[in-house]
């Protein structure tokens, strides 16, 4: 993977349209202030699949089962105690 080019805040401000054109072409730039990276300037991420974006960012984990594989919802008044229901559900976990 190619290292990101660094650009100082002053340089970015003076030549913003040039750097924005580069970002439009797909480049990602690290913006520095006093040699420390303060921002990353890059093309927008696709928002078509927000769940994938959350997974990629490490903020969510992918599902381990399909919804069809989940147990059927319990109905009220099944005659079982809540403790029995919880015990049964805990045995069903992976």
C-alpha positions, 0 to 999 in steps of 0.5 A, a space after each residue: 500500500 502506498 504511503 499517504 502524501 502529507 500536506 501542511 495546512 498552509 499549503 493546503 489552504 493556498 492550493 485547495 482546488 489543486 488538492 481537492 482535484 486530487 482527492 476527487 481522483 481518489 487520492 487520500 492526503 494527510 493534513 499536518 500542522 507543525 508536523 503532526 497529522 491533524 486530519 485526513 482528506 479523502 474521497 467520501 465513503 459509499 453510504 449505500 451500505 451503512 452496516 458495512 461501513 460500521 463493520 469496517 470501522 470496527 463499530 459493529 460485528 457481522 451477524 453470525 446467523 441469518 434471521 431465518 435461523 433464529 428461534 421463533 419468538 416466544 408468546 406471552 402466556 406460554 405457561 413457563 416461568 421467566 427463569 425457564 425461558 431465560 435458561 432455555 435461551 442461554 442454552 441456545 447461544 453459540 
